[in-house]
Amino acid sequence: MASTIGETGKGTKSTQSGQSGAKKLKKTKEGTSVEDKIETKDDEGSITDDIRNADFYHGLIPKTDAEALLKKEGDFVLRKTEHNSGVIVLCISVKTDGEKVKHFVINTDTNKSYFIDPAHKETSVSNLINFYKSSKTPLSAASNAKLKKAIERPPWGINHDAIFIVKKLGQGAFGEVYLAEYVSEKGRERVAVKTMKGEASRDARNKFLKEARMMRKYDHRNVVKILGVAVHEHPLMIVMECCEGGAMCSYLKKNGKTMPMKEKNRFVAEAAEGLAYLEKQQCIHRDIAARNCLLSGKANTVKISDFGMSDDKAILHDDTLEKVPVKWLAPEVLQDRIYSLKSDVWAFGVLVWEIYSNGAEPYPGLTRLQTRAKIVLTDYRMKMPDDTPGEIAKIAIQCWEKNADKRPSLSGILPDLKKLADK
Ligand SMILES: Nc1ncnc2c1ncn2[C@@H]1O[C@H](COP(=O)(O)OP(=O)(O)OP(=O)(O)O)[C@@H](O)[C@H]1O
């Protein structure tokens, strides 16, 4: 019997090998000394050499990403996935004639034979795939899933080998964020690389790669661009445009007191521009704050980043309240955990407050618990810093309307904010 995900054949062992990436010291053309290749490691129960570099091998891409690549009946990819109890296995995902995508675990036995159905074994994974493809034998009788066309890695599938780490930039929720150089057909470019530690759970990995999936949809000068993901080995990496100016809140803390007002007004307008774009895409970001606005290039252009909590559902009910940024949350989120585009509008109001208070922590002197109580029970609102331009303060206060429906939209306030920034 063929074993699909969730019903692997008992008494069999999944494909195994495992390999460690080499450490190298490299120099760039420009003479910049690149510190190191990050040490990479394949999963223990993992890949065999015959298919390691195959175009249709997609590494640890999540099921959702694999399914999106399979358009026609018979389209298939080879990928790694976490099977029962944290074991990483190889699997074939294939579109069936019933339009569904089915996932089949590749098993191996003590003789190092590879098989889906024990009735047919081969000496390598590539031979096994070739057999099913050329003979048009279904992977299982029940599914009638046949391998017709191997789907190549999409342009956003990046090799770990193409990434050269320069230095650490910061700490993310799942692992370090590095400044790196990415070598592609286009040449060598500076990028930021968010990493995820190897021992992370399937849940954490899906969350990490969901951020990449969300980012792939967006293309705007005020939103951090993703270049791709490296998922063949550990650590998993999200490769994105690098904003060397760092987080806006750090910049404000350092330079806020001496910054021209015009620059602060521009920060507001550019953040609003990125957010109005995301609003149009129906993206609820859920973590709008100065720490998640990065600054890029000589002009310190504002770019919205950190899509780790974002979603494209119109309204989102999230009961987990795990690690939530209480001081940026709207009353309906604090009370009922209801996120919407309008809860992002509330957070934008708090971001405006941060900009004119030079990166101070919102609700100064209040704990998270006190803040929550004052907003929910007494409708408390912060006073905008004294030197906030009047019209901008007015807009920020509208963003803090108790009734979410009465809050303006980002696209509605953008023209005024742009006009004020150009003054
Ligand atoms: N594209 C980038 N360019 C430059 N620096 C970056 C970039 N992305 C992230 N960083 C740096 O890495 C830090 C951590 O990144 P980020 O906040 O996105 O990680 P995270 O995993 O979402 O963490 P958390 O959820 O705790 O905020 C940022 O504060 C910033 O200093």
The ligand as an SDF file (V2000), in Angstrom:
LIG
                    3D

 31 33  0  0  0  0  0  0  0  0999 V2000
   15.2800   43.7650    6.0200 N   0  0  0  0  0  0  0  0  0  0  0  0
   16.0340   44.1110    7.0550 C   0  0  0  0  0  0  0  0  0  0  0  0
   17.0590   44.9710    6.9090 N   0  0  0  0  0  0  0  0  0  0  0  0
   17.8150   45.3330    7.9650 C   0  0  0  0  0  0  0  0  0  0  0  0
   17.6290   44.8980    9.2210 N   0  0  0  0  0  0  0  0  0  0  0  0
   16.6350   44.0380    9.4350 C   0  0  0  0  0  0  0  0  0  0  0  0
   15.7840   43.5950    8.3830 C   0  0  0  0  0  0  0  0  0  0  0  0
   14.8560   42.7790    8.9010 N   0  0  0  0  0  0  0  0  0  0  0  0
   15.1140   42.6930   10.2130 C   0  0  0  0  0  0  0  0  0  0  0  0
   16.1850   43.4520   10.5520 N   0  0  0  0  0  0  0  0  0  0  0  0
   16.7710   43.6110   11.8970 C   0  0  0  0  0  0  0  0  0  0  0  0
   16.5180   42.4480   12.6730 O   0  0  0  0  0  0  0  0  0  0  0  0
   15.6970   42.7760   13.8020 C   0  0  0  0  0  0  0  0  0  0  0  0
   14.7000   41.6480   14.0490 C   0  0  0  0  0  0  0  0  0  0  0  0
   13.8650   41.5140   12.9120 O   0  0  0  0  0  0  0  0  0  0  0  0
   12.2880   41.2860   13.0510 P   0  0  0  0  0  0  0  0  0  0  0  0
   11.7420   42.1850   14.0950 O   0  0  0  0  0  0  0  0  0  0  0  0
   11.6880   41.3650   11.7040 O   0  0  0  0  0  0  0  0  0  0  0  0
   12.3030   39.7870   13.5650 O   0  0  0  0  0  0  0  0  0  0  0  0
   11.1200   38.9510   14.1520 P   0  0  0  0  0  0  0  0  0  0  0  0
   11.4970   37.5280   14.0000 O   0  0  0  0  0  0  0  0  0  0  0  0
    9.8580   39.3800   13.5370 O   0  0  0  0  0  0  0  0  0  0  0  0
   11.1650   39.3410   15.6740 O   0  0  0  0  0  0  0  0  0  0  0  0
    9.9910   39.9050   16.5890 P   0  0  0  0  0  0  0  0  0  0  0  0
    8.7600   39.1350   16.2080 O   0  0  0  0  0  0  0  0  0  0  0  0
   10.5070   39.6170   17.9620 O   0  0  0  0  0  0  0  0  0  0  0  0
    9.8810   41.3620   16.2480 O   0  0  0  0  0  0  0  0  0  0  0  0
   15.0540   44.1180   13.4530 C   0  0  0  0  0  0  0  0  0  0  0  0
   14.7510   44.8740   14.5780 O   0  0  0  0  0  0  0  0  0  0  0  0
   16.1400   44.7830   12.6190 C   0  0  0  0  0  0  0  0  0  0  0  0
   17.1160   45.3580   13.4620 O   0  0  0  0  0  0  0  0  0  0  0  0
  1  2  1  0
  2  3  1  0
  2  7  2  0
  3  4  2  0
  4  5  1  0
  5  6  2  0
  6  7  1  0
  6 10  1  0
  7  8  1  0
  8  9  2  0
  9 10  1  0
 10 11  1  0
 11 12  1  0
 11 30  1  0
 12 13  1  0
 13 14  1  0
 13 28  1  0
 14 15  1  0
 15 16  1  0
 16 17  2  0
 16 18  1  0
 16 19  1  0
 19 20  1  0
 20 21  2  0
 20 22  1  0
 20 23  1  0
 23 24  1  0
 24 25  2  0
 24 26  1  0
 24 27  1  0
 28 29  1  0
 28 30  1  0
 30 31  1  0
M  END
$$$$
